[in-house]
Amino acid sequence: MTSGPLDAYSQIVAGVAAELTPRVASLRVPHSGGRYRGEGLGSAVSYTPDGFLLTNAHVVGRAADGTALFSDGTSAAFRVVGADPLSDLAVVRADGQTPNPAVLGEADDLVVGQLVVAVGSPLGLTGSVTAGVVSALGRSLPTSGGSRPSLVEDVIQTDAALNPGNSGGALADANAKIVGINTAVAGVGLGLAVPINATTRKIIAALMRDGKVRRAYLGIVSVPMPLPEPLRARFGRASGLRVAEVVPNGPAARAGLRPGDLLLTAGGEPVTRAQDLQKLMFSDAIGRPLAITVMRNGALVDVIAEPSELVAA
């Protein structure tokens, strides 16, 4: 019997652990007011050489500051730069010298079954490492924020063991590149992570620059729907988005969109999933014309919507 495969697996996990453990901090976050005292626990990933760290919005909550502890025994005070409950991402900045930053990867390149390694501080235990595989992609995670509940789309599901305190820690691929920020324990053997991709990079940049994320709001609820065969051939894809609900007096309603419309393109880009539409809904879309093509009663219809700003509650 050979131990070769186990050795190779162990070497990969050990290599990722050695690379990332110094770059993942344990966060101590004081409770802000109310009848609860003490502190909350979480994790954060070193993001820039000058002290910016990535974590979850729910880890920092309403706190303005806290303490980051690193695996070498050093600690640093941090302040919260910005938090975005709608994506469950937050940026904090630690004082003084911090570890070299981790390298970000690309979650959109992940495949189900791929090895991933989680590094964090479960139960406040700095530098804890678990490994597993990507067990599903494209999950949705309910969050609260803005004037209505929302979903974090394209969440990564993994069977790498997560526990309270892992939130805000790193989910990495076999090359020690960060592909997600661990956000939730969904059950025994089931964890979820916010993906690192083009959309979340925009969110992180906005938090670092402005301390918040301005979003555009269209005012529809949509679900994926297969395209009729003639449209499949014409547009070269299998699905679009069916408008299930239009918010009264919202931008989509004012543009003339109706329940039952099948969205094909928005802003000249193909629309096949809710994420395709949501990634257009950032600050640069607010108040600007957005061309939308839909199929309605067997005919193609072009409308121009003007997204408004999503107002926080």
C-alpha positions as CSV (number, residue, x, y, z in Angstrom):
1,M,0.0,0.0,0.0
2,T,1.4,3.4,-1.0
3,S,0.9,6.6,0.9
4,G,1.8,8.7,-2.2
5,P,-1.6,10.4,-2.8
6,L,-2.0,11.2,0.9
7,D,1.5,12.6,1.0
8,A,0.7,14.9,-2.0
9,Y,-2.5,16.1,-0.5
10,S,-0.8,16.7,2.8
11,Q,2.0,18.7,1.1
12,I,-0.5,20.9,-0.6
13,V,-2.5,21.7,2.5
14,A,0.6,22.2,4.6
15,G,2.0,24.5,2.0
16,V,-1.1,26.6,1.9
17,A,-1.2,26.7,5.7
18,A,2.4,27.8,5.9
19,E,1.8,30.6,3.4
20,L,-1.5,31.9,4.8
21,T,-1.5,31.4,8.6
22,P,0.8,34.5,9.2
23,R,-1.6,36.5,6.9
24,V,-4.8,35.7,8.7
25,A,-5.6,37.5,11.9
26,S,-8.0,36.8,14.8
27,L,-10.3,39.8,15.4
28,R,-11.6,40.9,18.8
29,V,-14.5,43.2,18.3
30,P,-16.1,45.0,21.3
31,H,-19.9,44.9,21.5
32,S,-21.3,48.4,20.9
33,G,-23.7,49.3,23.6
34,G,-26.9,47.5,24.5
35,R,-27.2,45.1,27.3
36,Y,-24.4,42.8,26.0
37,R,-20.9,43.2,27.1
38,G,-17.6,41.6,26.1
39,E,-16.4,41.1,22.5
40,G,-17.1,39.2,19.4
41,L,-14.7,37.0,17.6
42,G,-13.8,36.7,13.9
43,S,-11.0,36.5,11.4
44,A,-9.5,38.8,8.8
45,V,-7.2,38.5,5.8
46,S,-4.2,40.8,5.2
47,Y,-5.0,42.6,2.0
48,T,-2.4,45.4,1.5
49,P,1.1,46.1,2.8
50,D,-0.2,49.2,4.7
51,G,-2.6,47.4,7.0
52,F,-5.9,46.9,5.3
53,L,-7.6,43.6,6.2
54,L,-10.7,41.9,4.7
55,T,-13.4,40.5,6.9
56,N,-17.2,40.1,7.1
57,A,-19.6,42.9,7.8
58,H,-21.3,40.8,10.4
59,V,-18.0,40.3,12.2
60,V,-17.5,44.0,12.8
61,G,-21.2,44.8,13.2
62,R,-21.6,48.4,14.4
63,A,-18.2,48.5,16.0
64,A,-15.8,51.3,15.1
65,D,-12.6,49.5,16.1
66,G,-11.1,46.5,17.8
67,T,-7.9,44.4,18.0
68,A,-6.2,42.1,15.5
69,L,-4.0,39.3,16.8
70,F,-1.6,37.5,14.5
71,S,-0.1,34.0,14.6
72,D,3.3,35.3,15.6
73,G,1.9,36.6,18.8
74,T,1.8,40.3,17.8
75,S,-1.3,42.4,18.0
76,A,-2.5,45.7,16.5
77,A,-5.5,48.0,17.1
78,F,-7.7,48.4,14.0
79,R,-10.4,50.8,12.9
80,V,-13.3,49.9,10.7
81,V,-12.9,51.6,7.3
82,G,-16.2,50.4,5.9
83,A,-18.8,47.6,5.9
84,D,-21.3,46.4,3.4
85,P,-24.0,44.2,4.9
86,L,-25.5,43.4,1.4
87,S,-22.3,41.5,0.5
88,D,-21.2,40.7,4.0
89,L,-17.8,42.2,3.3
90,A,-15.9,44.8,5.4
91,V,-12.5,46.4,5.4
92,V,-10.6,47.3,8.5
93,R,-7.2,49.0,8.9
94,A,-4.7,47.9,11.5
95,D,-2.1,50.3,13.0
96,G,1.6,49.6,12.8
97,Q,3.3,46.8,10.9
98,T,1.2,44.0,9.6
99,P,2.1,40.8,7.7
100,N,2.6,40.9,4.0
101,P,-0.7,40.6,2.1
102,A,-2.3,37.4,0.8
103,V,-2.6,37.0,-2.9
104,L,-6.2,37.1,-4.3
105,G,-7.4,34.5,-6.7
106,E,-10.5,34.2,-8.9
107,A,-13.5,32.4,-7.6
108,D,-15.1,32.4,-11.1
109,D,-12.5,29.8,-12.1
110,L,-13.5,27.3,-9.3
111,V,-15.0,24.0,-10.2
112,V,-17.0,21.6,-8.0
113,G,-14.7,19.1,-6.3
114,Q,-11.7,21.4,-6.3
115,L,-9.5,21.3,-3.2
116,V,-9.9,24.4,-0.9
117,V,-8.3,25.3,2.4
118,A,-9.9,27.4,5.1
119,V,-7.7,29.4,7.4
120,G,-9.1,31.4,10.3
121,S,-9.6,31.6,14.1
122,P,-12.5,29.4,15.1
123,L,-13.4,29.9,18.7
124,G,-10.6,32.5,18.9
125,L,-7.9,29.9,18.1
126,T,-5.6,31.8,15.9
127,G,-4.1,30.0,12.9
128,S,-6.5,27.1,12.6
129,V,-6.5,25.2,9.2
130,T,-9.1,22.9,7.7
131,A,-9.3,21.5,4.2
132,G,-12.0,20.1,1.9
133,V,-13.5,20.6,-1.5
134,V,-15.9,23.0,-3.2
135,S,-19.1,21.1,-2.8
136,A,-21.3,23.5,-4.8
137,L,-21.2,26.8,-6.6
138,G,-23.7,29.6,-7.3
139,R,-25.5,29.3,-3.9
140,S,-27.3,32.4,-2.5
141,L,-26.9,33.6,1.1
142,P,-29.7,35.8,2.6
143,T,-28.4,39.0,4.1
144,S,-30.0,42.2,5.5
145,G,-29.2,45.7,4.5
146,G,-30.6,48.6,2.6
147,S,-34.3,49.0,2.5
148,R,-35.1,45.4,1.8
149,P,-33.6,41.9,2.4
150,S,-31.1,40.8,-0.3
151,L,-28.9,37.9,-1.3
152,V,-25.2,37.5,-1.7
153,E,-25.1,35.7,-5.0
154,D,-22.5,33.1,-6.3
155,V,-21.6,32.0,-2.7
156,I,-19.1,29.2,-2.5
157,Q,-20.2,26.1,-0.6
158,T,-17.5,23.9,0.9
159,D,-17.2,21.0,3.2
160,A,-14.0,22.4,4.8
161,A,-15.0,22.5,8.5
162,L,-15.9,26.0,9.8
163,N,-16.8,27.1,13.3
164,P,-17.8,30.3,15.0
165,G,-14.8,32.7,14.6
166,N,-13.9,31.4,11.1
167,S,-16.0,34.2,9.7
168,G,-13.9,36.7,7.8
169,G,-11.1,34.2,7.3
170,A,-9.5,32.9,4.1
171,L,-10.8,30.3,1.7
172,A,-7.8,29.5,-0.6
173,D,-7.1,27.3,-3.5
174,A,-4.2,24.9,-3.8
175,N,-1.9,27.7,-4.8
176,A,-2.7,29.7,-1.6
177,K,-4.6,32.3,-3.5
178,I,-7.7,33.7,-1.7
179,V,-10.8,32.7,-3.6
180,G,-13.3,33.5,-0.8
181,I,-13.9,35.1,2.5
182,N,-15.6,32.5,4.8
183,T,-18.9,33.9,6.0
184,A,-21.2,31.3,7.5
185,V,-21.6,27.8,9.0
186,A,-24.6,26.4,7.2
187,G,-24.7,23.1,9.0
188,V,-22.5,20.1,9.9
189,G,-19.9,19.8,7.2
190,L,-21.2,22.7,5.2
191,G,-19.7,26.2,5.1
192,L,-20.2,29.2,2.8
193,A,-17.8,31.8,1.6
194,V,-18.3,35.2,-0.3
195,P,-16.4,34.8,-3.6
196,I,-13.5,36.9,-4.6
197,N,-14.3,38.0,-8.2
198,A,-14.7,41.1,-10.3
199,T,-17.9,42.1,-8.4
200,T,-16.5,41.8,-4.9
201,R,-13.2,43.5,-6.0
202,K,-15.4,46.5,-6.9
203,I,-17.1,46.3,-3.5
204,I,-13.7,46.2,-1.7
205,A,-12.4,49.1,-3.6
206,A,-15.5,51.2,-2.8
207,L,-15.2,50.4,0.9
208,M,-11.5,51.4,0.9
209,R,-12.2,54.6,-1.0
210,D,-15.6,55.7,0.4
211,G,-16.3,53.6,3.4
212,K,-19.5,52.4,1.8
213,V,-20.9,50.9,-1.4
214,R,-23.4,52.9,-3.5
215,R,-25.7,50.7,-5.5
216,A,-28.1,51.2,-8.3
217,Y,-31.7,49.8,-8.0
218,L,-33.8,48.6,-10.8
219,G,-36.8,47.3,-9.0
220,I,-37.5,43.8,-10.3
221,V,-37.5,40.2,-9.0
222,S,-36.3,37.8,-11.7
223,V,-35.7,34.0,-12.1
224,P,-33.7,32.1,-14.7
225,M,-35.8,30.7,-17.6
226,P,-34.8,28.6,-20.6
227,L,-34.9,30.5,-23.9
228,P,-37.1,29.3,-26.8
229,E,-35.2,27.4,-29.4
230,P,-35.1,30.3,-32.0
231,L,-33.7,32.6,-29.4
232,R,-31.1,30.1,-28.3
233,A,-29.8,30.0,-31.8
234,R,-29.9,33.7,-32.3
235,F,-28.3,34.7,-29.0
236,G,-26.0,31.7,-28.6
237,R,-27.1,30.8,-25.0
238,A,-29.7,28.7,-23.3
239,S,-31.3,30.9,-20.7
240,G,-32.4,34.4,-19.8
241,L,-34.2,36.0,-16.8
242,R,-37.9,36.0,-16.5
243,V,-39.3,39.1,-14.7
244,A,-41.4,37.6,-11.8
245,E,-42.3,40.9,-10.1
246,V,-41.9,44.6,-10.9
247,V,-41.8,47.0,-7.9
248,P,-44.5,49.7,-8.4
249,N,-43.2,53.1,-9.3
250,G,-39.6,51.8,-9.4
251,P,-37.2,52.4,-12.3
252,A,-38.2,49.2,-14.1
253,A,-41.9,50.0,-13.8
254,R,-41.3,53.5,-15.2
255,A,-39.4,52.1,-18.1
256,G,-42.3,49.8,-19.0
257,L,-41.0,46.4,-17.9
258,R,-43.7,44.0,-17.0
259,P,-44.0,40.7,-15.2
260,G,-43.5,37.9,-17.7
261,D,-40.9,39.8,-19.7
262,L,-37.9,37.6,-20.6
263,L,-34.7,39.7,-20.1
264,L,-32.1,39.0,-22.7
265,T,-29.5,41.8,-22.5
266,A,-28.8,44.8,-20.2
267,G,-26.4,47.5,-21.1
268,G,-25.4,45.5,-24.2
269,E,-24.4,42.5,-22.0
270,P,-26.0,39.0,-22.0
271,V,-28.2,38.3,-19.0
272,T,-28.6,34.7,-18.0
273,R,-28.4,34.8,-14.2
274,A,-29.4,37.3,-11.5
275,Q,-25.7,38.0,-10.9
276,D,-25.3,39.3,-14.5
277,L,-27.8,42.0,-13.7
278,Q,-26.6,42.7,-10.2
279,K,-23.0,43.2,-11.3
280,L,-24.2,46.2,-13.4
281,M,-25.9,47.8,-10.3
282,F,-23.1,49.9,-8.9
283,S,-22.7,53.6,-8.5
284,D,-21.8,54.3,-12.1
285,A,-25.2,53.1,-13.1
286,I,-27.2,55.4,-10.9
287,G,-29.2,57.9,-12.9
288,R,-27.8,56.7,-16.2
289,P,-29.8,55.2,-19.1
290,L,-29.6,51.4,-19.2
291,A,-30.7,49.7,-22.4
292,I,-32.6,46.5,-21.8
293,T,-33.9,44.0,-24.4
294,V,-36.7,41.6,-23.5
295,M,-38.9,39.2,-25.3
296,R,-42.6,39.9,-24.7
297,N,-45.4,38.0,-26.3
298,G,-43.0,36.5,-28.9
299,A,-41.5,39.9,-29.9
300,L,-38.3,41.6,-29.0
301,V,-38.8,44.9,-27.1
302,D,-36.2,47.5,-26.2
303,V,-36.7,49.7,-23.2
304,I,-34.5,52.3,-21.5
305,A,-34.4,52.2,-17.7
306,E,-32.8,54.7,-15.4
307,P,-31.7,52.9,-12.2
308,S,-32.0,54.9,-9.0
309,E,-29.8,54.7,-5.9
310,L,-30.6,52.0,-3.4
311,V,-31.3,53.8,-0.1
312,A,-30.2,52.3,3.1
313,A,-32.8,51.7,5.8
